[in-house]
């Protein structure tokens, strides 16, 4: 049974929401939270998109389509596809099939290590408004190094986006 599931913030990355759930529910181990959240609890959490959610987790987010549209990087990658390929990629994303989605989207496949990024001024704004900060989707756009809101350079965190790291949830507050 799932613990208290937080309400997502505007422009919050799904990974950020799951990380806040992990901390607020008092889990000590990633695997325990992953069992509640994902169908395959042994997989790494996809930082940019959304692993196949358990039935309990799907009930928490209410509308999968809205959740994936507003809390994953999907829309940022769709802009580089033709309309017919956009519809195909959306369908795959809504089914939460990560393997097919990675093949359907124009995701750069370089070997460079990427990490979650943040804007120091957004961090302050979030804390003033919500009492905590979170991972913003807009700050994770590949190749964009400046905050759209404040015009300052984004800072790299220690949280890797690459899938070859140990599975874990890290809140932006950590």
C-alpha positions in Angstrom: 0.0 0.0 0.0 1.3 3.4 -1.0 2.1 6.1 1.6 1.3 9.8 1.2 1.8 10.7 -2.4 2.7 14.4 -3.0 0.9 16.7 -5.4 3.2 17.5 -8.4 4.4 21.1 -8.7 4.2 23.0 -12.0 7.0 21.9 -14.4 8.1 19.2 -11.9 9.9 16.2 -13.4 8.2 12.9 -12.6 11.5 11.7 -11.1 11.4 14.6 -8.7 7.9 13.7 -7.6 8.9 10.1 -7.0 11.9 11.3 -5.1 9.8 13.5 -2.9 7.4 10.5 -2.4 10.4 8.3 -1.4 11.6 10.8 1.3 8.1 11.7 2.6 7.1 8.1 3.0 10.1 7.3 5.1 11.6 4.7 2.9 15.2 3.7 3.6 15.9 1.7 0.5 15.1 2.5 -3.1 13.7 -1.0 -3.7 11.0 -0.5 -1.2 9.6 2.6 -2.9 10.2 1.1 -6.3 7.9 -1.8 -5.4 5.1 0.7 -4.7 5.8 2.9 -7.8 6.8 0.6 -10.7 5.7 -2.7 -12.2 9.4 -3.7 -12.4 10.9 -2.6 -9.1 14.4 -3.8 -10.1 14.8 -1.2 -12.9 16.6 2.1 -12.7 14.2 5.0 -12.5 14.1 6.8 -15.8 15.0 10.4 -14.9 13.6 12.0 -18.1 10.5 9.9 -18.6 8.4 7.5 -16.6 8.9 3.8 -16.0 5.8 1.6 -16.2 3.8 2.6 -13.1 2.1 0.1 -10.8 -1.7 0.2 -10.6 -1.5 2.0 -7.2 0.8 4.6 -8.6 -1.3 5.1 -11.6 -4.3 5.8 -9.4 -2.2 8.5 -7.5 -1.5 10.4 -10.7 -5.1 10.1 -12.0 -4.5 10.8 -15.7 -1.4 9.1 -17.2 -1.6 11.2 -20.3 -1.7 14.4 -18.4 1.1 13.3 -16.1 3.4 12.2 -18.9 2.7 15.3 -20.9 3.3 17.7 -18.0 5.9 15.9 -15.9 8.3 14.2 -18.4 10.6 15.5 -21.1 8.4 14.1 -23.8 7.2 17.5 -25.3 10.7 18.8 -25.5 11.8 15.9 -27.7 8.5 15.7 -29.8 9.3 19.1 -31.3 12.0 17.5 -33.4 9.7 14.9 -34.9 7.2 15.0 -37.8 3.5 15.1 -36.8 3.0 11.4 -37.6 6.1 10.4 -35.6 5.0 12.6 -32.7 1.7 10.7 -32.5 3.5 7.4 -32.5 6.0 8.6 -29.8 3.1 9.9 -27.7 1.3 6.5 -27.9 4.5 4.7 -26.8 5.1 7.2 -24.0 1.6 6.8 -22.6 2.2 3.0 -22.6 5.4 3.7 -20.5 7.4 1.3 -22.7 10.9 2.8 -22.1 12.8 0.7 -24.6 10.4 1.6 -27.5 10.3 5.2 -26.4 14.1 5.6 -26.5 14.0 4.3 -30.1 11.2 6.6 -31.1 12.6 9.9 -29.8 15.6 11.9 -31.1 17.6 11.6 -27.9 21.3 12.4 -28.2 23.3 9.2 -27.7 26.7 10.7 -26.8 28.9 9.3 -24.1 29.0 12.5 -22.2 27.8 12.1 -18.6 24.7 14.2 -18.0 23.3 15.2 -14.6 20.2 16.9 -13.4 20.5 20.7 -13.4 19.1 23.5 -11.4 18.9 27.3 -11.3 20.0 28.8 -8.0 17.4 31.5 -8.3 14.6 29.0 -9.0 15.7 27.1 -5.9 15.2 30.2 -3.8 11.8 30.9 -5.5 10.6 27.3 -4.9 11.6 27.4 -1.2 9.8 30.7 -0.7 6.7 29.5 -2.5 6.6 25.7 -1.5 9.0 25.3 1.4 11.2 23.1 -0.8 12.7 23.0 -4.2 12.3 20.3 -6.9 13.7 19.2 -10.3 12.3 21.4 -13.0 11.7 19.9 -16.5 12.8 23.0 -18.3 16.2 22.9 -16.7 16.9 19.5 -18.1 16.5 20.4 -21.8 19.6 19.0 -23.6 21.8 21.9 -24.9 20.1 24.6 -23.0 22.4 26.0 -20.3 20.5 29.1 -19.1 17.4 29.3 -17.0 14.4 30.5 -19.1 13.0 32.5 -16.2 16.1 34.1 -14.6 18.6 34.1 -17.4 21.4 32.7 -15.2 23.5 29.6 -15.9 22.1 26.3 -14.8 24.2 24.4 -12.3 25.0 20.6 -12.6 24.0 18.5 -9.6 25.6 15.2 -8.6 22.5 13.2 -9.8 23.3 11.5 -13.0 20.7 11.2 -15.8 22.5 8.2 -17.4 21.0 4.8 -16.8 24.2 3.0 -15.8 24.1 4.4 -12.2 22.7 2.6 -9.2 19.0 3.0 -8.9 18.2 5.7 -6.4 15.9 8.7 -5.8 17.4 12.1 -4.9 15.3 15.1 -4.2 16.5 18.5 -5.3 16.7 19.4 -1.6 19.4 16.7 -1.1 
